[in-house]
Amino acid sequence: MDKPTYKELLDAGVHFGHLKKKWNPKMSPYIFMERKGIHIIDLNRTLDALDRAANAMRQMAKSGKKIMFVATKKQARDIVSEAAKTVGMPFIADRWLGGMMTNFATIRRSVKKMQNIDRMLADGTLTSVTKKERLTLTREHKSVKIITDYMVEAIRQGLEERKAVKAEKEAVR
């Protein structure tokens, strides 16, 4: 993939940050200026950070590690999922559950629970539980099914590195 130019970043609107009243002070080194109540991101620093991230990902891929692609924004879902499929890496293109990276043991338990419910649905043992419990399990199954499908694939591939690629950065064309 070609390195984006300063003009391409500008055209894509990468330089628009958050409202001044909603900013995080840790971002101050990356803010170029404030205009009409919105922070303007320093694109020179953005280009440097993109270079560092690309180099780090290149090194991880060379050493055979897995990289998880994440896109929670509608605009980037298709692009990111296709890119991840092309290189054979795991991806999440829907809702991001809190703790997916920092509390992976809990996420793994959720995946196992969903697999148990799937097994109960397949072999018909779900009919032997009470109506209330069946309703609870079915609702829980629907709410987490999409997310856990992606996580099952990530676990199956033996995910070594869980790196998130933010959708805002992926919108650069």
C-alpha positions as a Markdown table, in Angstrom:
| # | Residue | x | y | z |
|---|---|---|---|---|
| 1 | Met | 0.0 | 0.0 | 0.0 |
| 2 | Asp | 1.3 | 3.4 | -0.9 |
| 3 | Lys | 2.0 | 5.9 | 1.9 |
| 4 | Pro | -0.6 | 8.6 | 2.0 |
| 5 | Thr | 0.5 | 12.1 | 1.1 |
| 6 | Tyr | -0.1 | 15.3 | 3.2 |
| 7 | Lys | -2.8 | 16.4 | 0.6 |
| 8 | Glu | -4.6 | 13.0 | 0.7 |
| 9 | Leu | -4.8 | 13.2 | 4.5 |
| 10 | Leu | -6.1 | 16.8 | 4.2 |
| 11 | Asp | -8.7 | 15.8 | 1.6 |
| 12 | Ala | -9.9 | 12.9 | 3.7 |
| 13 | Gly | -10.4 | 15.2 | 6.7 |
| 14 | Val | -8.0 | 13.4 | 9.0 |
| 15 | His | -7.0 | 16.8 | 10.5 |
| 16 | Phe | -10.3 | 17.4 | 12.2 |
| 17 | Gly | -10.2 | 16.5 | 15.9 |
| 18 | His | -12.7 | 16.7 | 18.7 |
| 19 | Leu | -14.5 | 19.7 | 20.1 |
| 20 | Lys | -12.2 | 21.7 | 22.3 |
| 21 | Lys | -14.4 | 21.0 | 25.3 |
| 22 | Lys | -14.2 | 17.3 | 24.8 |
| 23 | Trp | -10.4 | 17.0 | 24.3 |
| 24 | Asn | -7.9 | 14.8 | 26.2 |
| 25 | Pro | -4.9 | 16.8 | 27.5 |
| 26 | Lys | -2.6 | 13.9 | 26.5 |
| 27 | Met | -3.3 | 14.8 | 22.9 |
| 28 | Ser | -1.8 | 18.3 | 23.2 |
| 29 | Pro | 1.5 | 17.4 | 21.4 |
| 30 | Tyr | -0.5 | 16.3 | 18.4 |
| 31 | Ile | -2.8 | 19.3 | 18.1 |
| 32 | Phe | -1.7 | 21.9 | 15.5 |
| 33 | Met | -4.2 | 24.6 | 16.5 |
| 34 | Glu | -7.8 | 25.2 | 17.5 |
| 35 | Arg | -10.3 | 26.7 | 15.0 |
| 36 | Lys | -14.0 | 27.4 | 15.7 |
| 37 | Gly | -14.0 | 25.3 | 18.8 |
| 38 | Ile | -12.5 | 22.2 | 17.0 |
| 39 | His | -8.9 | 21.0 | 17.4 |
| 40 | Ile | -6.9 | 20.7 | 14.2 |
| 41 | Ile | -4.5 | 17.7 | 14.3 |
| 42 | Asp | -0.9 | 18.1 | 13.2 |
| 43 | Leu | -0.7 | 16.1 | 9.9 |
| 44 | Asn | 3.1 | 16.0 | 10.0 |
| 45 | Arg | 3.0 | 14.1 | 13.3 |
| 46 | Thr | 0.2 | 11.9 | 11.9 |
| 47 | Leu | 2.4 | 11.0 | 8.9 |
| 48 | Asp | 5.3 | 10.1 | 11.2 |
| 49 | Ala | 3.0 | 8.0 | 13.4 |
| 50 | Leu | 1.6 | 6.2 | 10.4 |
| 51 | Asp | 5.2 | 5.4 | 9.3 |
| 52 | Arg | 6.0 | 4.0 | 12.7 |
| 53 | Ala | 2.8 | 2.0 | 12.9 |
| 54 | Ala | 3.4 | 0.6 | 9.4 |
| 55 | Asn | 7.0 | -0.4 | 10.2 |
| 56 | Ala | 5.9 | -2.1 | 13.4 |
| 57 | Met | 3.1 | -4.0 | 11.7 |
| 58 | Arg | 5.5 | -5.0 | 8.9 |
| 59 | Gln | 8.0 | -6.4 | 11.5 |
| 60 | Met | 5.2 | -8.3 | 13.3 |
| 61 | Ala | 4.0 | -9.8 | 10.0 |
| 62 | Lys | 7.5 | -10.8 | 9.0 |
| 63 | Ser | 8.0 | -12.6 | 12.3 |
| 64 | Gly | 4.8 | -14.5 | 11.7 |
| 65 | Lys | 2.7 | -12.8 | 14.4 |
| 66 | Lys | -1.1 | -12.2 | 14.0 |
| 67 | Ile | -2.5 | -8.7 | 13.8 |
| 68 | Met | -6.1 | -8.0 | 14.6 |
| 69 | Phe | -7.9 | -5.5 | 12.4 |
| 70 | Val | -10.7 | -3.5 | 14.0 |
| 71 | Ala | -13.3 | -1.3 | 12.3 |
| 72 | Thr | -16.3 | -0.1 | 14.3 |
| 73 | Lys | -17.3 | 2.7 | 12.0 |
| 74 | Lys | -19.7 | 1.9 | 9.1 |
| 75 | Gln | -17.5 | 3.7 | 6.5 |
| 76 | Ala | -14.5 | 1.4 | 7.2 |
| 77 | Arg | -16.1 | -2.0 | 7.9 |
| 78 | Asp | -16.0 | -3.3 | 4.4 |
| 79 | Ile | -12.5 | -2.0 | 3.6 |
| 80 | Val | -11.0 | -3.3 | 6.8 |
| 81 | Ser | -12.7 | -6.7 | 6.7 |
| 82 | Glu | -11.6 | -7.2 | 3.0 |
| 83 | Ala | -8.0 | -6.2 | 3.9 |
| 84 | Ala | -7.9 | -8.6 | 6.8 |
| 85 | Lys | -9.3 | -11.4 | 4.8 |
| 86 | Thr | -6.8 | -10.7 | 2.0 |
| 87 | Val | -3.8 | -11.1 | 4.3 |
| 88 | Gly | -5.4 | -13.9 | 6.4 |
| 89 | Met | -5.6 | -12.0 | 9.7 |
| 90 | Pro | -8.4 | -11.9 | 12.3 |
| 91 | Phe | -10.7 | -8.9 | 12.3 |
| 92 | Ile | -13.7 | -7.3 | 14.1 |
| 93 | Ala | -16.0 | -5.2 | 12.0 |
| 94 | Asp | -18.9 | -4.7 | 14.3 |
| 95 | Arg | -19.4 | -3.7 | 18.0 |
| 96 | Trp | -16.3 | -3.5 | 20.2 |
| 97 | Leu | -16.7 | -5.1 | 23.6 |
| 98 | Gly | -14.9 | -3.4 | 26.4 |
| 99 | Gly | -12.0 | -5.4 | 27.7 |
| 100 | Met | -11.4 | -7.3 | 24.4 |
| 101 | Met | -7.7 | -6.5 | 24.7 |
| 102 | Thr | -7.1 | -6.0 | 28.4 |
| 103 | Asn | -9.5 | -8.6 | 29.8 |
| 104 | Phe | -9.2 | -11.3 | 27.2 |
| 105 | Ala | -9.8 | -14.1 | 29.7 |
| 106 | Thr | -13.4 | -12.8 | 30.3 |
| 107 | Ile | -14.0 | -12.5 | 26.5 |
| 108 | Arg | -12.8 | -16.1 | 26.1 |
| 109 | Arg | -15.3 | -17.2 | 28.7 |
| 110 | Ser | -18.1 | -15.4 | 26.8 |
| 111 | Val | -16.9 | -17.3 | 23.6 |
| 112 | Lys | -17.1 | -20.6 | 25.4 |
| 113 | Lys | -20.6 | -19.8 | 26.8 |
| 114 | Met | -21.8 | -18.9 | 23.3 |
| 115 | Gln | -20.3 | -22.2 | 22.0 |
| 116 | Asn | -22.2 | -24.1 | 24.7 |
| 117 | Ile | -25.5 | -22.3 | 23.7 |
| 118 | Asp | -24.8 | -23.2 | 20.0 |
| 119 | Arg | -24.3 | -26.8 | 21.0 |
| 120 | Met | -27.5 | -26.8 | 23.0 |
| 121 | Leu | -29.4 | -25.4 | 20.0 |
| 122 | Ala | -27.9 | -27.9 | 17.7 |
| 123 | Asp | -28.6 | -31.0 | 19.7 |
| 124 | Gly | -32.0 | -29.9 | 21.1 |
| 125 | Thr | -31.0 | -29.8 | 24.8 |
| 126 | Leu | -32.2 | -26.2 | 25.0 |
| 127 | Thr | -35.8 | -27.5 | 25.0 |
| 128 | Ser | -35.1 | -29.3 | 28.3 |
| 129 | Val | -34.5 | -26.1 | 30.3 |
| 130 | Thr | -37.2 | -23.8 | 31.7 |
| 131 | Lys | -39.0 | -21.4 | 29.4 |
| 132 | Lys | -37.5 | -18.4 | 31.3 |
| 133 | Glu | -34.0 | -19.8 | 31.1 |
| 134 | Arg | -34.4 | -20.6 | 27.4 |
| 135 | Leu | -35.6 | -17.0 | 26.8 |
| 136 | Thr | -32.6 | -15.6 | 28.7 |
| 137 | Leu | -30.1 | -17.8 | 26.9 |
| 138 | Thr | -31.7 | -17.0 | 23.5 |
| 139 | Arg | -31.5 | -13.2 | 24.1 |
| 140 | Glu | -27.9 | -13.5 | 25.3 |
| 141 | His | -27.0 | -15.6 | 22.3 |
| 142 | Lys | -28.4 | -13.0 | 19.8 |
| 143 | Ser | -26.7 | -10.1 | 21.5 |
| 144 | Val | -23.2 | -11.5 | 21.5 |
| 145 | Lys | -23.2 | -13.9 | 18.6 |
| 146 | Ile | -21.8 | -11.5 | 16.0 |
| 147 | Ile | -18.9 | -10.4 | 18.2 |
| 148 | Thr | -18.0 | -13.8 | 19.5 |
| 149 | Asp | -17.9 | -15.2 | 15.9 |
| 150 | Tyr | -15.0 | -12.9 | 15.2 |
| 151 | Met | -13.3 | -13.7 | 18.6 |
| 152 | Val | -13.7 | -17.5 | 18.0 |
| 153 | Glu | -11.8 | -17.0 | 14.7 |
| 154 | Ala | -9.1 | -14.9 | 16.4 |
| 155 | Ile | -8.7 | -17.5 | 19.2 |
| 156 | Arg | -8.6 | -20.3 | 16.6 |
| 157 | Gln | -5.8 | -18.6 | 14.7 |
| 158 | Gly | -3.7 | -18.4 | 17.9 |
| 159 | Leu | -3.7 | -14.6 | 18.2 |
| 160 | Glu | -0.3 | -13.5 | 19.5 |
| 161 | Glu | -0.7 | -9.8 | 19.1 |
| 162 | Arg | -4.0 | -7.9 | 19.5 |
| 163 | Lys | -3.4 | -4.6 | 17.7 |
| 164 | Ala | -6.3 | -2.4 | 16.8 |
| 165 | Val | -6.3 | -0.3 | 13.7 |
| 166 | Lys | -8.7 | 2.6 | 14.3 |
| 167 | Ala | -11.3 | 3.3 | 11.7 |
| 168 | Glu | -10.4 | 6.9 | 11.4 |
| 169 | Lys | -6.9 | 6.1 | 10.3 |
| 170 | Glu | -8.2 | 3.5 | 7.8 |
| 171 | Ala | -10.4 | 6.1 | 6.0 |
| 172 | Val | -7.2 | 7.5 | 4.4 |
| 173 | Arg | -7.2 | 6.6 | 0.7 |
